[in-house]
Amino acid sequence: MTLKEMEKQLLALTNVEKALAIQILVQSLTNVWQGIEKTTGVCGGDACIVNTRIPVWSLVSDRHLGRSDAEILKAFPSLSALDLVNAWAYANAHAEEIEQAIRENNEIMLGN
């Protein structure tokens, strides 16, 4: 997609959607993700929900298994809806990293 093509789509967004798009762009440029942290020695250094040991890849994996946000929040009572919004934004911006982490963890679980 070219920037010119994207411009038309961006202008069609609501103000709330535009604000979210700006937030995602700023986060990707600064590599600072609200509510997400990577800590050496914690969960293998994977991106986690801040102040938890819940990796983003694990939440994305739950989604791949068909779990809804409501089901995920019920399974992780310490998480908020905002935590999931932050996780999905990070996962969208770092799709390759997240998919690689899912593959690696599946291999570990399968003993490969």
N, C-alpha and C positions, 0 to 999 in steps of 0.2 A: 504494500500500500504506500502510495506517495504522500508526502506532507499535504499537497494540494487536495487530494482525495479525503484525507483525514480532517482537513479544515472544515469541510461541509458537515461532516458527522459531528465534530466538536461543537460547531455552532448550533446544531439541532438539540444538544443536550439541555436538560433543565439546569437551573443555577446550582442546585444541590449536586447534580452529576458533574457539572463543570468543576465545582470545588473539590470533589473527590478525585477527579482526573488530575487536577493541579497537585493535590497531595501526593498522588502516586508518582507523578513526574518528579517532584521535589525529592521524595524519598529515594527514587532510583538514581537521581543525580548525586545526592549526598551520601547514599548508601546507609542512611540512618532510618530505621523503620520503627515507628511508634509501636510500642508494646511488644517488640520482638528483639531478642538479644542472642548473641553467640558468645559463649563463655568457654574458653579452653578448659578441658577436663570435665565439662558438664555435657552429658549426652553426646559425647564424641565431638563436641564443638558445633553440633548442628544448631540451626536456628530454632529457638524455643520461645514460647510465650514468656514474657518477662516475669522474673521471680518464680518460675516453675521449672519443672523438668519435663514439660510436655512439648515434644518437638513438633514443629509445623508439619513435617512430613507425615507424622502419625495422624494428625487431624485430616490431612488431605487423603491419606489412605482410607480413613473412615468414610470420607465422602465417596471415594471410588467404590467402596463396598455398598453404597446406597443409603448410608445413614444421613438423616436430615440434620440441620443445625440444631433443632430442638433435641434430637436424640443424642447428639454429641454433647450438648450442654448438660443433659441429664446424666450422661456417663462421667462428665468432668464437672462436678458441682462448683469447683473453685473458679471455673472460667465464666466470663461474661460474654454477651453477644458482641461487645466491642472487641474482645480478644479474638473472636472468630473473624470479624471484619478485618482486623489487622493481619491475621494469619492468611486469609484468602488473598489480600492485597500483596503480601509478601510472596506467597506461592505463585500468583499470577506473574509477578515480576521476575521470579527466579525459578521458573518451571523446570528447567533442566536440572538445577541443583536438587530440587525437591524430588523429582522423578528418580534421579540417581540414588538419593538417600533411601527411597522406598525400595528400589531394586536391591541395594546392598543389604538392607535389613531383612528383606524377604529371603535372600540367599542365606543369611545367618540363621534365620528361623528354620529353613529347610535343610540346614547343615551342609550347604554347598560351599 
